[in-house]
């Protein structure tokens, strides 16, 4: 499995000229790293160089943080796993390639803390046992990815509950504040809502539905009255998810939690945002995040992430199962012939 994972490896190099800070920043403009709108780095170049320089001028390793590794989305049309799989292994290797490039420019290098975001399940209705099963598989996928555990570490956001005073009450307050802004037609909140809920509708926990019923519910052309309840369920849960999720992110930043945890750390994201440095989670052609799909080795040897419901379109498949895996579902598939 390690050999298969390396098929997705890329050589990431910094620009050959410029200061250490400029060369480090150039890594995040590399075509195998940059994700989303390529214009946000030049537009904020001075600020990024200053943030990198905070560490390089002191000769310290550069700390990066990334919210990732929540749980497998509980939607039978997306994935059949509970534990991380080769998709997460590929993502870890892409993060490691970025750290390797930083180390070649700047000797103290960089370290990444993955902010394991299972706490999001509390605001998205995900059963706690699914989150626990996902966490239990992280060590296995780290071993498959074969990345340095000293440079890539994990920290659970669960401790926000204890580290942020009056967390529960403040979380409720922030949700209600955002809901009021949405009701008042606030442009920024409305735009964020439209973008987020369009994607989160397929992340609503729907493990109790048969896949064919669920597929019909997501199809706007279907008019069967029996689909009214699942559609209403999806709409109402995704509506609530937005406010709970955005409120959690707001508390993370406004309370100083993240700064206290990793002072001045640079945020990396696998979901493009202008204020973060974005990193391709898997590769340039995979359009699905690892938590949302199934990893497949295509006939040409490339890795892709597809939805479980689309596996049947790929032709004959070989299931790849890892010995001693805590999850009996395949860790990946390979297209045959």
N, C-alpha and C positions, 0 to 999 in steps of 0.2 A: 504494500500500500504506500509505503514511503517513496518507492520508485515511481509509482503512478502519480503521486502528488507532485513530484519534481518536474513532471511534464508541463506543468503550468508555470514553472519558474521563469522569471524574466531578469535581465541584467539592467538594473537601474543605476544610472550614473549622474552625478552632478555636473553642472557646467564646468568647463575647464578653466575659466578665468573668473576673477572677482574675489571679493573678500570671503572669508569663511562663512559669514552670515548669508551673503548673496548666493554662494554655492549651495548651502544647505537649503535655502528657500527654493532654488532652482529644481531641487529633487521633486518638489510637489507640483512642478509644472511639466514633469516628464510625462510623455504620452501613456506610459504604463502605470502611472500613479494618479494623475489628475482625473477628477470625476466631477461631472456637472459643468457649470459655467466657468470657462477658463479665464474670464475677465476679472474675477474678484480678487485674484492675487495681485496683478499689477495695480489695481485700484487702491489697494491697501498695503503696498509694498513697504513703505516707511515704517508702518506700525508692526508688520511682521518681522522686519529686520531688527527693530528695537527689541521685540520680545525674544527673538533668538539670541540677540546680543546680551541680554540679561544673564545668560548662562555661559556663552562663549567667552565673554570678557572676564568671567570669574573662573574659567577653566573647569566648569562642572558639566556633568552629563545633562543633556537636554531631556526633561521629562515630557512625555506625551501622554494624553489620556484619550480614551475612546469609549463611548457608550456602545456596548455590543453584547452579544451572547445572552439574550433574554431567556428564550425557550423556543421550542419548535411551535410554530403557529398551529393552534388546534383546529385545523380545517382539513378534512379528509381529501379535498381536491388538491391540496398543496403538498402535503408531506405525510408519510406514514411513521416517521421516527418520533421518539421522545428525546433521545440523547443526540448530542452533536454528531455530525457525520463528516464525510470528506469535504463538504462545502465549507465547514468551519476550518478544517485543516488547511484548505487552500487559502482562506482568508488570513489565517495566522502566518502562512508563508509569505503572503504579499506584504503584510505588516513587517515581517522580518527583513524582506528585501529592502524596504525603505530604511529601516534601522541600519542595515549593512551599508547602504549608500551614505548615510550620515556619518558612520564610523570611518569611512574612507576619506572623508573630508576633514573630520574633526575627531582627534584621537579619543577624547572622553566619550564620544558617541552619544547615543540616545537610549532611553529606556521607555517602554510603553506599559502603562497600566490600563488594562481593559476593565472598564467599569461594568461589571456584570449586572445587567438590568432586570433581573427576575422580579424586582419590586413592581415593575410595570404590570405584572399579572394581577396585582391587587386592584388596579384601576381598569382592568380589561376583562375581568371575570374568568381568568385562567385558573383551573384547579391547582392547588398547591402541590399535589403529588406530581403533576407534570413538570412543574418548575424544579422540584427536587430531583426528578429523574434526569433532567437536562444537566443540572449542576453536577450530578454524580458522574456524568460522562465526559466532563471537561478534561480530566487528567488523561483519559484514553486518547482523545483527539489531539491533545498536546504532544503525546508520545508519537502518534502517527505523523504529525506535522514536523516533528524533529526540530523544534525551535528552542533557543536557549531560554530556560525558565528563569534565568537571572535578568534577562532583558525584557521578557514579556511576562508580566504577572497579572493576576486578577484581584479585583477588590469588589465585593458585593455592595451594591447601593442599599441593601437592607439596613445598614447602620444609619441611614438618614433618619430613621425613626427615633433612634436614641441620641444622635448627635445634634439634631435640630430641635431646640426647645419647643414644646407644645406642637410637635409635628402634625398630629392628626387634626387639631383645630385649625392650624395654619393652612393645611392642605385643603380642608373644607372651605375656608375663607377664600383662598385663591381660586378655587373652582367656581365659587359663586360670583366672585368679581369678574372672572372671564365670561361667565354666562350672561351677566348683566351687560357687559360690553357687546357681546354677540347680539343680544336682544335689541340693543340700542343702535345696531347697524355699524359698529366701529369697523372701519375699512380694513385695518390690519388684522383684526381678529377674524373678520369674515373671510378674508383671503386665506389665512392660515387654516381656517375651518374647511373651506372648500377643497384645498389641496390635501389636507390630512385625511378627512373622512372618505374621500374618493378611494384612497388606498386602504384605509383601515377597515372598510366594510368586509373585505375578504379575510381580515384577521380576527373577526369576531369568533369566539369559541362556538363551533358548530359541529363538534365531534359526535353529537347525538343524532345528527341527520344522515340519512342515506345519501351517498354521493350523487345519485341521479336526481333526488329531490333538491339537493342543494344547488346543483348545476342549473336546474330549471328555475330556481328562485333568483339566481343571479342573471338569468336571461330575460331582458326586458320584453322580448317577443312572446314569452309565455303568459297566458291569461287565465290559467286554471285558478279558481277561487281558493283551492287548497293551499296555494302558495302565499296567501295573504299573511298568515301568521309568521312563517319563517322570514318573509320580507320585513314585516313589522319588527320582528325580533332583531334582525340584522341592523335595521335603521336606527332603532332606539338605543341599542347597545353601542353602536359606533358613535352615535351622537354623544352619549355620556362619556365614552372613552376619550374623546377629544379634550374635554375640559379637565378631566382627571390627569391626562398625560401632560398637557401643557402646564397645568398647575404644578406638577411634580418637577418639571424642568425649571420653572420659574423659581421654586423654592431652592432647588439645587444651586442656582446662581445668586439669587438675591440674599440668601442667608450667609453666603461665604463658605458654604460646605465644601465646594470643590476646591476653592483656594486653600482652605485649611488642610485639605487632604493632600493635594499636590500643588504647593505654591507656585504660581506663575506658569503652570503647565500649559502646553499648547494642545488645543483640542483637535483631534482627528475625527473625521466622521465618515461613515459609509452611506450617509444620506445627505447629499449636498446642501450646505447652508453657507451663506456668504461669510459668516463670522468664524467659520472653522476651515481647517485645511482638509480637503476631501481626498480620500484614498480609494481607488478602485477596489472593491471587496474581493473580486475573483479574477476577472480579466475584462478585456474591452468589449466582448460580445455577450457575455452573460448578463441578462437583464433582470434576473431574480436574485434576491438576497438569499444566502444560505439557509437562514431560519425559515424561509418561506417555500422552499422547494427541495428537489431531489438532485444530487450530483450524478452526472452521467459522463462517462468517457465515450465520446462520439467515434464513429468509424474512422475518422481521420486522426484520432489520437488526442484531440483537444477535449478539454473539460468544459461542460456547460452545466447550468442549473436550470431545471425545468420543473413545472408543476407535476405532481403525482398524477393528476388527471390527464396529462398529456403524454405519459410514458408509452401508451399504446400506439401513438403515432410514429414512434421511432423504429418500429420493426422488432425483430427478435432481440431480446436482451439477456444478459447474464447478470445475475444478482451477485454482488461482492459482499461477502459476510466476513467480519473480522472475528477470529477466535477470541474467546474470553470477553467479548463485548457484552456490556450489561444490557444492551438493547438487541433483541433478536432480529429486528428488521434490518434489511441490507444497509450497509454503510455507504454504498454507491451502486450504480449499475454500469454495465459496459455494453455498447451496441455491438452486436455480432455481425460479421461479414461486411 
